[in-house]
């Protein structure tokens, strides 16, 4: 592969990873989605907390996962060692996502500006279409059997079984229902597919000019 094409492929990988990281970061910090489920499914009652208490615990959890300088997860709800280890593992993934986003954003902006100047936005069409097809397959799999999809998702990302929470030892899991995670994945797919479709549309529009 010529050197120019190798760099082109590398920049495209960075661009799509940046879009992916942005969509993930948006979803995991979109608190209104959780509060909707908390109110409509009465999640506070499921863990014997007030509505304010549940929101406070959820905010503490997000703060722990989001900020590297917060070293310990402190909830009013009891937590087992394996539960704490799982959240520590999740924290690493959160920080990895932010690292990809922060490093990829300036490169992606520079690359897009370069494509605009050279009239090469159309080169994004095919890779976006390929990724879109793969994303559509994953979305269909999730819709057909979310439980199985969720299990495979965890087995792919984690090398232990700490994500298998015991509600008696880690009651926080009762406040994080499957329906909430399904909605999170759904929102991610909507955002990511929207971003891919936007690239395809912009690329095709550039061909007409």
N, C-alpha and C positions, 0 to 999 in steps of 0.2 A: 504494500500500500504506500503510495507517495506520501512524503512528509506532510504536505499541505492537507491531504485528506485525513491523515492521522490526527492532526491538530483540530481539524473540523469536527471529527468524531468525538474527540475529547471535550471540546467546548459544548457540543450538543449534550453529552452525558452530564456535564456540570449543570447545564441549563435545566434539564429535566429533573435532575436530583434536587435542584434548588426549588423548583415548582412543587415537587413532592414534599420537601421539607417544610415549605411554607404552608401547604395544606394541612400537614400534620400539626404544625405549631398552632395554626388557627383553631383546629378542632379541639385539641387538648386544653386550650385556654378559653373556649367558648362556654363560659359558665352558665349563661341563660338556659342552655340545653339541659344541664344537670338540674337546675332549679325547677325547670318545668316538670321533670320526672319526680323530683323530690316532693313537689306540691301535689301532683295528680296521683301519685302512688303512695302518698303518705309515708315516705321513707323514714322520716324522723321517728315515727311511732315504731317502726320495725326494729330500731336499735335503742329504743327508750330514751330518746333525746327530744328536746324542743326543736322547733324549726330553726331557731337561731343557733342552737347548739350544733345541729347537723351542718348548717352552713359554715360555722366556725371550724368544725373538723375538716370539712371539704377544703376550705381555704388553707388550712394548715397543711393538708396533704399536697395541694397544688404548690404551695410555697416551697415545701421540701423537695418536690420533684423538679421544680423550675430553677431553683437558685443553688449553685454549687457551694456557697458558703454556709448553707444550712445543713449541718452534718447529721442531725438526729431528727427522726420523725416523732413528734409529740402530739398524740391524740388523747382526748379524754376517754375514748374507747380503748379497751384492752387489746394488746397485739402480741402475737406469738413470735418467737425468734424467726421462724420460717416466713411468717407474714412480713416482718420487718426486712428480711433479706430480699423478698420479692420486690418490695417497694424500692429497695436500694438498687436492685437490678433495673427496675423501670426508670429510676432516676438517671442511670447511665445512658439509657436509650434516649431519654429526653435531652440530655446534654449533648449527645451525639447529633441529634436532629438539629439543635440550635447551632452547633459547630458547622454542620453542612450548610445551613441557611446563611450564617454570617460570612463564611468563606466563599460560598457560591454566589451570593447576591451581587457583589461588585463585578465578579467575572462575567456573570450572566448579563448584567446591564451593559457592560462594555461590549460583549459579543453581539447582543441585539442591536446596539447602535452601529456596530460594524456591518452587520447584515443589512440594515436599513440604508446605510451609505452606499453599499455595493449592490443594492437591489437583489439581495440573495435570501430574502425571507422565505421564499418558496422552498428552500432546501430543508425547512423544518417540517414540511408536509408529510413526507414518507415516514420519518422516524416517529412523528406524532401519531400517525395512523397506526403504526405497528404497536406502539405503547397503548393506544386507545383500545385496540383489539384485545390485548392481554388484560387490560383493566376491566373491560366488559366481561370477559370470562370469569375473572375473580368476583365481580359484582354479582353475576348470575349464581356462582357457587355459594356465595354468602346468602343470597336470597333463598335458595333452595334448602339449605341446611346450615343455619347460622351456628348451631351448637358444634357441628363437626368442623366448620370453618374456623371457629374460635379456638378449638382445641389444636388444630394444625398450626394456626397462627402462633399460639404460645409455644408449641413444640419447636417451631422454627426459630423463634427469638430467644428462648430460654433453655439452658442446658440442665435444668433441675425441675423438680415438681413443686417448688415453693408456691407456684401460682394456684395450686389446688388448695384453696382456703377451707378451713374448718370454721363454720359460723360460730361455734361455741368458743373457739379460741381467738378468732378474728371477726367479731361481729360487724366490722366495717363492710364486709362483703355483702351483708344484707342491705346495705345502703347503696350498693353499686349493682343494680339488677342487670340481667342480660339485655333487657329492652333498651336500657341506656347505652350500652356498648354497641348494640345494633344500630341505634340512631347515630352514634359517633362515626361508625364505619360508613353508614349511609351518607352522612354529611361530607365525609372525606371524599367518597367516590363522586359525589355531585361536584365538589370543588375541583377535584383533579381532572375529571372528565371535562368540566367546563373550561379549565385551562388548556387542555389538549385541543378541544374544539376551537377555542379562540386562536391558538397557533395555526391550526389548519385553515381557518377562515382568513386570517391575516396573510398567510402564505399564498393562498389562492387569489386573494385580492391583489397581492403584489404582482402576480403573473399577468393580470389584466392591464396593468399600467404600462 
